[in-house]
Amino acid sequence: MSQLIQFEYHRPGKDTTVYEEVLVLDRLDVKVLLQDNYAGNNVAVGGSVTLQHGAPVVWFIFDGAWHDIGSFHLADGTLTGWYTNLSKPVVFEQEKWIGNDLFLDLWQPIQGQPVWLDEDEFHSAVKTRLIDQATCKRVLNERALIDLQVSQGEWPPPIVRDIDLQQARALLET
């Protein structure tokens, strides 16, 4: 069932990045992508590496949602946590998918407290009108909903915890 997807990642005011990922699960409510070898630089939060160059990432794209979630790993496959990316709903164009980032991200490590990232960039994008007021309100509402679910121990959603790297790789084989 696996299908190669070209995921175009747009961030207002920045260059577009294209990631090659494999669709391993395609449901009406969620699509699961596997990027088996992250080619970018190490990503760190608070001095700790959250996503290592060469590491796998499992992405969860929820149809119509204003977020997507990545299960981040080290290069050896060790899960480090979940990265929630606030974004406009993904646009699906057969093998090309388009994601429009809206700056705010939630890092939720396996051990430790969740932390919101890039708040200064979000506020700057609003101030310079890279993000309009209606979109700003929608993003802040999404953040409030996620914060509520975090406080209730319900974030990330169950499917994100249920489909780990091993399961995503097994789905690749089906």
SULSULPE-V403870 format. One line per field, one symbol per residue. ss: DSSP state (H for helix, E for strand, C for the rest). psi: psi as a letter, one per 20 degrees, with the letter a starting at -180 (. if undefined). Layout:
# SULSULPE-V403870
ss: ???
psi: ???
This chain:
# SULSULPE-V403870
ss: CCEEEEEEEEECCCCCEEEEEEEEEECCCEEEEEECCCCCCCEEECCEEEECCCCCEEEEEECCCCEEEEEEECCCCCEEEEEEEEECCCEEECCEEEEEEEEEEEEEECCCCCEEECHHHHHHHHHCCCCCHHHHHHHHHHHHHHHHHHHCCCCCCHHHHHCCHHHHHHHHHC
psi: iqpppoooopppjrqppppprpoipnrhhqppqpoinpiaqqpqpkipphpqpiqqpoqooppiqkqrppoqrrhjjpphapopoprqpppomdipqppoqkgpqppnqgpaqqppqkhghghghghjkhprhghgggghgggggggghghjkjprqhhhhhnagghghhhhi.
